[in-house]
Amino acid sequence: MHNKISVVLDSRETHLKTELTNLGIEFSTEQLAVGDVVFKDNQGVLLFICERKTTSDLQSSIMSGRYAEQRERLNLTKSQGVKVAYILENYTSSSFVATSPLFKSKNATSSSAPHPAVSGALENLVLYHNIYILPTLSTKHTAKAIGNIQKKLSEKSMQPMNALAVDASAVFVPPVLVQRKEKVMDNIFYQQLLLIPGVSITVAKVIIATYSSIRSLTNAYDALDTAVKKENMLADLSLGKKRLGKILSKRIYGIYNDVAF
């Protein structure tokens, strides 16, 4: 006996709603606080969350910092036993080239070279966050994938590690986000640093050991009276046998102060 799986679509996903309707896939809509598409069994247990992003959405959210906050919300839900995936829409071989208008810089040398921040973000989702990536070619392809996932979940009657009630306040708005706001913000700062080319886990930890938050880092920049001092502020941070260096220090300063480099 198959387990009937329901699809719940975020009410703001108008284009995807049209494609699902055209394909005859049953779904309901509501304004979701986490994810863009969720799958639940006939007991209302949440099984699977999908965050849908076009390649341009992902690029802009990474550079603005929204990506880290969204991923943290998904991670909190995943920690309760729910599978999570990013649907990466409009994916092509040229989706993340370093010379795209959003990422164009003096250092871009090849039209086929992926931008390190975007590539790194996708790699980190798989390696460090156990979040799946499902590439699709279009909104129609995304709708077909949702229908296929619904069918496969129904056939296998997949259950999460820990059953969740259908209570929307418990499922879609993890209370930890409110209770531990400072901890979440600290983690966002850490993840933002990791998205900067050249910033390793070690480098990020060293910076945070000195500047515990984005505010403390920017306040330190503001306290200096020349651009050169600001660019070199992190250069002498110790990384064991070597220093962080002027090049990376200038790059980090540029990221947090909207300076072209």
Secondary structure, DSSP 4 states (H G I P E B T S, - for coil): -PPP-EEEEETT-HHHHHHHHHTT---EEE--SS-SEEEE-TT--EEEEEEEEEHHHHHHHHHHTHHHHHHHHHHHHHTTT-EEEEEEET--TTTTBTTSTTT--TT---TTPBPHHHHHHHHHHHHTT--EEEE-SSHHHHHHHHHHHHHHHHHHT---SS---S-HHHHTS-THHHHTHHHHHHHHHHHHHHTSTT--HHHHHHHHHHS-SHHHHHHHHHT-SSHHHHHTTTTT-B-SSSB--HHHHHHHHHHHTT---
